């Protein structure tokens, strides 16, 4: 589902200014998102300049395809394969600058169907690209307690990671979780004392980060 609101890119000018755009340069926007950086870069390029954008989110690709500019091209895939995209286009050694705006975007967090936020109930997905790989629900049903705890600790720095992982595994043995609300309830119940709301959010972004690496 496409968003009905305009996404505002944070620190837009500061990020693009760091590229020191040359009118005839070749640049890469490795995380297209909703196109804020790409559009500003294009506005500073001359007729001979080029911009290659990358994103793994199908919604971002749909937005990118609305940009009708011969200097612009978009690749649907992870930025980790950037070297391959550059080589395939004969651009090795010719790139003048690369921009990466890492992390989950506000449109992804605000869309309940993406499953990134416990504030809105939706499918337990968390994938940057929902068309590829395992969803969070599928991964949590097959991963063991140690793996889940490692992900929560590594990506989320959550001190109750082992306790949360144990609670997730025990819950899935009874009935597999498929909704973000279910995971939030399990995490909150497994987190003692103060700050339960904060800690119940923490495993979400680590989970998304882990799935993004797979």
C-alpha positions as CSV (number, residue, x, y, z in Angstrom):
1,X,0.0,0.0,0.0
2,X,1.4,3.4,-1.0
3,X,1.5,6.2,1.6
4,X,-0.9,9.1,1.5
5,X,1.5,11.5,3.1
6,X,4.6,13.3,2.0
7,X,7.8,12.0,3.5
8,X,10.3,14.7,4.6
9,X,14.0,13.7,4.3
10,X,15.9,14.6,7.5
11,X,19.2,16.6,7.0
12,X,18.6,16.6,3.2
13,X,20.8,19.5,2.3
14,X,23.6,18.6,4.7
15,X,23.8,15.0,3.4
16,X,23.8,16.0,-0.3
17,X,26.2,18.9,0.3
18,X,28.7,16.4,1.6
19,X,28.9,14.9,-1.9
20,X,30.3,18.1,-3.4
21,X,28.3,17.5,-6.6
22,X,30.0,18.1,-9.9
23,X,27.6,18.8,-12.7
24,X,29.1,16.1,-14.9
25,X,29.7,13.6,-12.1
26,X,28.4,10.1,-11.5
27,X,26.8,9.4,-8.2
28,X,25.0,6.6,-6.3
29,X,22.1,7.0,-3.9
30,X,22.4,3.6,-2.2
31,X,19.2,4.0,-0.2
32,X,16.6,5.7,-2.4
33,X,13.7,5.5,0.1
34,X,11.2,8.1,-1.1
35,X,13.7,9.9,-3.3
36,X,14.4,13.1,-1.4
37,X,18.2,12.8,-1.8
38,X,18.0,11.6,-5.4
39,X,15.8,14.5,-6.5
40,X,18.2,17.0,-4.9
41,X,21.2,15.4,-6.5
42,X,19.5,15.4,-9.9
43,X,18.7,19.1,-9.5
44,X,22.5,19.8,-9.1
45,X,23.6,17.6,-11.9
46,X,24.2,18.9,-15.5
47,X,23.1,17.2,-18.7
48,X,26.1,14.9,-18.6
49,X,25.7,13.8,-15.0
50,X,24.3,10.5,-13.9
51,X,22.7,9.1,-10.8
52,X,22.2,5.4,-10.0
53,X,19.8,4.7,-7.1
54,X,19.3,1.5,-5.2
55,X,16.6,0.2,-2.9
56,X,15.2,-3.2,-1.9
57,X,11.8,-1.9,-0.9
58,X,9.2,-2.4,-3.6
59,X,7.3,0.7,-2.5
60,X,10.5,2.7,-3.0
61,X,11.0,1.2,-6.4
62,X,7.5,2.3,-7.4
63,X,8.3,5.9,-6.3
64,X,11.5,5.8,-8.2
65,X,9.8,4.8,-11.4
66,X,7.9,8.0,-11.4
67,X,11.1,10.0,-12.0
68,X,11.3,10.5,-15.7
69,X,14.9,11.6,-16.2
70,X,17.4,10.1,-18.6
71,X,20.2,10.8,-16.1
72,X,18.5,8.6,-13.5
73,X,18.3,4.8,-13.1
74,X,17.0,2.6,-10.2
75,X,18.1,-0.9,-9.1
76,X,15.8,-3.2,-7.1
77,X,18.2,-4.9,-4.7
78,X,20.4,-4.5,-1.6
79,X,23.1,-1.9,-1.5
80,X,25.5,-4.6,-0.3
81,X,25.7,-5.6,-4.0
82,X,26.6,-2.1,-5.0
83,X,30.0,-3.2,-6.5
84,X,28.1,-5.6,-8.8
85,X,25.7,-3.0,-10.0
86,X,28.6,-0.6,-10.7
87,X,30.6,-3.3,-12.6
88,X,27.6,-4.4,-14.7
89,X,27.2,-0.8,-15.9
90,X,30.8,-0.3,-16.7
91,X,31.2,2.3,-14.0
92,X,34.0,0.8,-11.9
93,X,36.5,3.6,-11.0
94,X,34.1,6.3,-12.3
95,X,31.9,7.0,-9.3
96,X,32.3,10.4,-7.8
97,X,30.3,9.9,-4.7
98,X,28.0,7.5,-2.8
99,X,25.2,8.4,-0.3
100,X,23.8,5.9,2.2
101,X,21.0,6.9,4.6
102,X,20.8,3.7,6.7
103,X,18.0,2.4,8.9
104,X,14.2,1.9,8.7
105,X,12.3,4.9,7.3
106,X,9.3,6.6,8.8
107,X,7.0,5.4,6.0
108,X,8.0,1.8,6.8
109,X,7.4,2.3,10.5
110,X,4.1,4.0,9.9
111,X,2.8,1.3,7.6
112,X,1.3,-1.5,9.9
113,X,1.4,-4.0,7.0
114,X,5.3,-3.9,7.1
115,X,5.4,-5.1,10.7
116,X,8.2,-2.9,11.9
117,X,6.5,-1.2,14.8
118,X,4.6,-2.6,17.8
119,X,2.6,0.6,18.0
120,X,0.4,-0.6,15.1
121,X,-0.8,-4.2,14.9
122,X,0.0,-5.9,11.6
123,X,1.6,-9.0,10.0
124,X,4.9,-10.0,11.7
125,X,7.0,-9.3,8.6
126,X,9.9,-6.8,9.1
127,X,11.4,-7.4,5.7
128,X,12.9,-4.4,3.8
129,X,11.8,-6.4,0.7
130,X,8.5,-8.3,1.5
131,X,8.9,-10.2,-1.8
132,X,12.1,-12.0,-0.8
133,X,13.3,-14.2,2.1
134,X,11.7,-15.1,5.4
135,X,9.3,-12.9,7.3
136,X,10.0,-12.3,11.0
137,X,7.2,-14.7,11.9
138,X,8.8,-17.5,9.8
139,X,12.2,-16.9,11.2
140,X,11.1,-16.8,14.8
141,X,9.3,-20.1,14.3
142,X,12.5,-21.9,13.1
143,X,15.3,-20.1,15.0
144,X,16.4,-21.5,18.3
145,X,16.6,-19.6,21.5
146,X,20.3,-18.9,21.2
147,X,20.0,-17.4,17.8
148,X,17.1,-15.2,18.8
149,X,19.0,-14.0,21.9
150,X,22.1,-13.2,19.8
151,X,20.1,-11.1,17.3
152,X,18.4,-9.1,20.1
153,X,21.7,-8.5,21.8
154,X,23.8,-7.8,18.7
155,X,21.4,-5.5,16.9
156,X,19.4,-4.1,19.9
157,X,21.8,-4.1,22.9
158,X,18.9,-5.4,25.0
159,X,20.0,-6.6,28.4
160,X,17.0,-8.9,28.8
161,X,17.7,-10.5,25.4
162,X,18.0,-14.1,26.7
163,X,14.8,-13.8,28.7
164,X,12.9,-12.3,25.7
165,X,14.2,-15.1,23.4
166,X,13.1,-17.8,25.8
167,X,9.6,-16.3,26.0
168,X,9.4,-16.1,22.2
169,X,10.3,-19.7,21.8
170,X,7.9,-20.9,24.5
171,X,5.1,-18.9,23.0
172,X,5.7,-20.2,19.5
173,X,5.6,-23.8,20.9
174,X,2.1,-23.2,22.1
175,X,0.9,-21.2,19.0
176,X,3.1,-19.5,16.4
177,X,3.0,-15.8,16.4
178,X,1.9,-14.0,13.2
179,X,1.1,-10.5,14.4
180,X,3.2,-7.6,15.8
181,X,0.8,-7.2,18.7
182,X,1.4,-10.8,19.8
183,X,5.2,-10.3,19.8
184,X,4.8,-7.0,21.7
185,X,2.8,-8.7,24.4
186,X,5.4,-11.5,24.8
187,X,8.3,-9.0,24.9
188,X,6.5,-6.8,27.5
189,X,5.6,-9.8,29.7
190,X,9.2,-11.0,29.6
191,X,10.7,-7.6,30.5
192,X,10.6,-6.9,34.2
193,X,10.3,-3.6,36.0
194,X,10.3,-0.1,34.5
195,X,10.6,0.7,30.8
196,X,8.5,-2.2,29.5
197,X,7.1,-0.1,26.6
198,X,10.6,0.9,25.5
199,X,12.0,-2.6,25.7
200,X,9.0,-4.1,23.9
201,X,10.0,-1.9,20.9
202,X,13.7,-2.7,20.9
203,X,13.5,-6.3,19.4
204,X,11.6,-5.0,16.4
205,X,14.3,-3.0,14.8
206,X,17.0,-5.6,15.6
207,X,14.7,-8.2,14.0
208,X,14.3,-6.1,10.9
209,X,18.1,-5.4,10.7
210,X,18.8,-9.1,11.0
211,X,16.3,-10.0,8.2
212,X,17.8,-7.3,6.1
213,X,21.1,-9.0,6.2
214,X,19.8,-12.4,5.1
